[in-house]
Amino acid sequence: MSTSSTEAAPRKKRERPVIAIDGPAGAGKSTMAAHLARRFGFLNLETGAMYRALALKAIENDLGFEDEAALMDIASRTKIRLEPQLEGNRVLLDGMDVSRRVRDTDVTAAASQVSVHPRLRAWMVEQQRLLGDRGGVVMEGRDIGTVVFPDAEVKIFLDAAPEVRGNRRYRQTMPGEMVPAKVTESSIVQELKERDARDRNRVDSPLRPAEDAVVLDSTSMTLDEVLAAAEQVVRKHVEDGQLH
Ligand code: C5P
């Protein structure tokens, strides 16, 4: 099954919209998704958590991240569940809460590697469409506006310079958290750049803004400004009568 699609896909009549948020790692997509979900009463779904959960299962089963057939084999026996909460998603892997574990650096790196495989992406996309098809969701990831929901009512592509994303991430993770001494601001920037390169250069569903996405570059914006801008984009659709 191919996950590619046309961005000009005819719009389905949904009672409530799909808000697609895409962009590179560390741009603040989850914060934006959680904010918009609270503001407009939608569910927020972090699709990256699904890739992370499968990557965790690959680690636990000692699989090579390049072995698509083996990954598909475990995928067919895996249940991944996202439970939207106020600040993010609770992630259940075969019924086990792995919300914290999937954020560890080994899982982060593995998720970026397993997500290049087309058959695995098709499997994820199918589930993501089932989750969001009825609308009333803010779905964030890398390919939501281009592949998962090319007919999304609102599409935002959130970007920022890698150094700024790395700095924000560094400041977020430091207070009171046990972080290995080798994790520095520049190692975080380096890791983000590697993940970006993999996401942007993969053959299937590379990271890029959909043609009809509103691109927000938050490099020189405060968090409040970014959230206000995103709210404005959604509100415009309310005013255009496209949101119920
Ligand atoms: O968004 P997050 O950083 O949690 O995503 C983890 C990894 O999953 C990313 O580095 C990316 O490679 C992959 N991903 C993807 N498509 C999505 C969401 C995430 O390829 N829709």
Residues whose N, C-alpha, C, O or C-beta is under 5 A from the ligand:
A	BS01	C5P	A25 T47 G48 A49 Y51 T108 A111 S112 S115 E140 G141 R142 D143 R195 D199
